[in-house]
């Protein structure tokens, strides 16, 4: 067992876990005072519910012995058969943290409109029926999307597009708030910034940890994550400044998150581009972050004008749209030296765009 890789994977798992209370702060600061405590609880409870589901059957459905490329069997039910190694227990607990944060993201779409009991039932069913199978498709060696050589380094599809789609469906299903206000002022900006900071910090484990080893890929993902977040932060700040006449700290925090979302699938695909002189080219990651904020900003404005839509905290606009852009960006900016496979469109190949 490589103790260095195991230590890095466990450290990354702890960083990803920190994202859930960070998200709780981020979401609670954005809502009205009367909803703040409930919003924190809706995010934080996932650390309990998702953990139990994951260790009982979720991990086995996602990474157990393949059934037709669509789902795993119950070989590892209750963690049966797992060894205390980097590719055993350590990998399981790292993936557990993804299973915790993903349903927590969804809760922002229907704040103030779902009972706690209904949320618990939804979480158990959603992880079982949606999250674990999709995880199997993309990340299990026999999953049907994995077999098509689809690239998703750290969860652009599994986490963000998945959460964004569920948020959109959930917001439409539960309907608008009775006392919905078109523009509700966040009750505590300091919580928003604290939450965004914790998310940003934890995201280094989210992305760099997905290399599953302390190696060059992890270093590259770490750097790309920072650059994209910076690009997203600046782009959303300037857009909100242009439309409101002053820079917005809420916009800056949201932009940073948008940049982090978009780089998630691509962190292990971009980097040394065009890789002719050995220097890290910052342009792809910066572009990914900037475009993510531009798309997210206008998606928020568009969805706010949709009469039947009340995605309270803009989960689909930030995570769904950002995740889709990040997945597409792989096909544009990917570098063969980083992916170990094909170049993206800029590198002379359009093959990855269709994967």
N, C-alpha and C positions, 0 to 999 in steps of 0.2 A: 504493500500500500504506500502510495506517495503521500507523505505527511504534509508536504507543502500544498499540494493541490487540494487535499482534504480540508486543510485549515482555511484555504481561500474560499472553498465552496461553502463551508459552514459560516464563515464571516459574511459572505455575500447573502446567505439566507437570513442572517440577523439584520442586515441592512434592508432587505426587502420587507421583512416584518415591520420595520420602523415606518415604512411607507403607509401602513394602515392607520396608525394614530395620526400621522401627518395628514392623510386624507381627511380624517375626522375633523381636525382643526381647520383645514382648508374649506371643507364644506360648511362647517358650522359658522364660520365667520362670514360666509356669503349669504346666509339666510337671516330671516327676521329673528329678533331676540326670543320670541315665544317658541320658536322651533329649534333653537340652538342645541339644547340638551338632547332632544330626541334625535337630531341629525347626527350628533356624536355617537350616540348609542347604536344607531343603525349601521354605522361603519365599523365601530369597534367590536360589535357582537360577532362579526364575521371571523374574527380570530378564534372564536370558540366553535362556532357552527361548522365552518369550513374545515377546521382541523379534524374534528371528529369524523365528518363525512370522508375526508381524504384518507385517513388512516384505516377506516373500516372498508370502504369499497372504491372510493374515488381514484386512488392511485392505481389500483389494479385495473379499473376500467380504462385508464389512460395509458398505462405502461405494462399491463399484464400481457400474457400470450395472446397474439393477434387472432381476431375472428373476422375474416373476410376483408381486412383492411379498414374496418369501421370502428371497432371497439376492442378493448382487451377483455379477457375472461376474468374469473375471480381467483386466479392462481395466487395472487398476493393479497387476498382478502385478510383484513386485520394485520397487514404487513407480514404475513406468513412467507417464509423463504428469503427474506431480505437479510443481507449480511451487513455488519457495521463497517462498510467500506465506502470509498468515494462514489462508486457507481451503484451502491446499494442504499443504505440508510441516508448518507449525506445527500445524494441526488434526490431521494424521496422528500427529504425535509426542505430542500431548496425549491422543488416544484410545489410543495405544500404552500409556501408563501405566495406563489403566484395564484393558487386556488383561493387564497384568502383575500388578496387585494382586488381580484377581478369582480366578484359580486359586490364588493364594497363600492367600486366605481359606479355600478349601476344605480345604487340607491340615490344618487344625486338627481336622477331624472324624475323621481316621483316623491320628492320631499313634501311633507305635509298632507299626503294623500294615501298613505298605506298604513294599515295597522301593524303593530309589532308582530302579532301572531302570523298574519299573512306573509310578512317579510321572511320569517323563519321557514315557513313551508316553501315559499318560493325559492329560497336559497338552497335548501336540500335538493329540491327537484331540479333546479337549474344546473347545479354542479353535476348531478347524476346524469341528466338527459342531454345537456348541451355542452358544458365545459369539458368534462372528461372525454367524451367522444371526439370533440374537435381537437383536443390536445393529442389524442391518439392519431388522428388523421395527419397532423402536421409534424409531430415530433417523434412518434414511434417509428422505428425502422421499417415496419411493415405497413404503416398507415398509407392510405391510397394517395393522399397529397404528397407525403414524403417520397413515395415511389415515383411520382411525377416530377421530383426534384424541386418542389416548391421551397423557397427560402424564407424563413422567418426566424431570424437569429435569436430574438429575445421576447417575442410575443406580440408583434404588431397585429397579426391575425388572431392568434389564440386569446390574447388578452384584450387588446384595444378595439379592434373591429368587432369582436364578439361582444364586448361590453357595450359598445356604441349601438349595435343593432338591438341588443336586449333593452337598452335604455329607450331607444326610439319606440319600440313595440310597447314597452311598459308605460311610457308617457301617454301614448295614444289610447291604450287600454283603460287606464285609470281616469283619463280625462283631465280637464283643467281644474285648478283650485277654485272653490266657490268664491273666495275673496282674492282671486288672482289679481296681482297688480302688474302692469306692463313692465315697469322698472322699479323693482324693489331694492332699496338701498341695503348693502351689506351692513350688518350690525356691528362688526368688529374687524376692521382692516388688519389689525395686528395679528389676529388669528389666521387670516388668509396668508399673510407673509410668512408666519411661522410654519404653517402647514405646507406652503410651497417650498420653503427651505428644507423641511424634513423629507418631502417627496424628492426633491433634487438630490439630496444627500443619499437617500436610499436607492435612487435610480442607478447609481454607480454599481451597486451590487446586482441590481436587476439586469443591467446590460453587460457589464464586464464579467459578472458571475456566470453569465450564460455561455462563456467560453468553456466552462466546466474545468478549468485548469488555470494555474498562474503562469500564463504564457504571453506571447506576442499578441495573440488575438484579444486577450483580456485588456492589455495595455491600449491597443488600438480602439477597442470599444469604449474604454474609459474616456479617451481623448475626444472621440467623435461625439460622445454624449454631452460633454461640456460645451463643445463648439455649437452643436445644434440648439441646446438650451439657450445659449447666449443669443444666437440669431433669432430664435422665437421671441425671447424677451424684448429685444430691441424693436423687432418688426411690429408686434402688437402695441407696444408703447407709442410708437410713432403714428400708427393708424388711429388709435384712440385720441391722440393729441390732435391729429388732423381734423377729426370729426367733432371733438368737444371743445377744442381750444386750449386744453391743458393735458399734461401727461397723467395717466392713471396708474396707481399702484396695483389696483385690481387687474388692469390690463397687462401690466408687466408680469405679474404672477401667473396669470392665465397663459400669456405668451410663452413663458418659460416651460410650463407644463405641456403646451402644444408642441414645442420643439422637442421635448423629451419623448413625447408619444411618438412623433414621426421618426425619430432616429432609432427607436426600439427594434423594428424589424431589420433595419439597415446597418446597425452598428458593427456587425460582423461581415459586411459586404463592401463598405466604402472605406477609403483611407488613403493608401498610397496611389494617388491618381494624378497625372498619368504614369507615375512610377518609373520614370526614365532617369531620375537623378537621385533616387533614394530618399528624398525629402517628403515629409508628410504634407499633403496638399489639403488645406483647410476648406477649400471651396465647396466640395460636395456636402459636407455636414452643415456648413453655414447656410447653404442654399436650401437644404431640407428643412432646417428650422425656420428660416424666413418664410418660405412658401407655406409651411404648416400654419403659421400664424395668420398669413393673408387669407388662406382658405377658411380657417377656423373663424376668423373675425367676421367675414362676410356670411358664413354659414349661420353664425349666431344671429346676425341681423335678419337674415332670411327666415329663419325658424321663428323668431319673435313675431313675425308678421303672419305666421300660419295660424289661422283662427282655432283649429282643433288641437294645436300642439302646445304643450306646457312642459317642456323639458327644463325643469326648474333651474338646474345648475349647468345647463349646456353640455351635457355628457356626450351626446351624439356629435355635436359640432366639434368638440375638442378631441375626443377619443375616437369616435367612428371615422370622421373625416380625416383626422390626423393619421390614424392607423392606415387608412386606404392610401393616402398620399405616400406614407413611408414605404408601404409595400410596392407601390409603383416606382418609387425612387430607386429601389434596388435594381430594377430593370434599366434605369437610366445611368446610374453612377457606379454600379458594381465594378470591382477590380478583380481580375482573375488571381492576382497575387494574394489577395485577401480571402476571397471565397474558396480558392482552390479549384475553381471551375471556370465559368465563362465570364467575359467582360459584359458590362452593360452597354446601353446604346451609344454613349459617348466614347466608349472604348472600342466601338466598331461592331457590336453585336446587338440585335434586337431580340435574341432568343429568350432572355430572362424576363422581358416584359410580359410574355405570354404564360409564364409559369406561375 
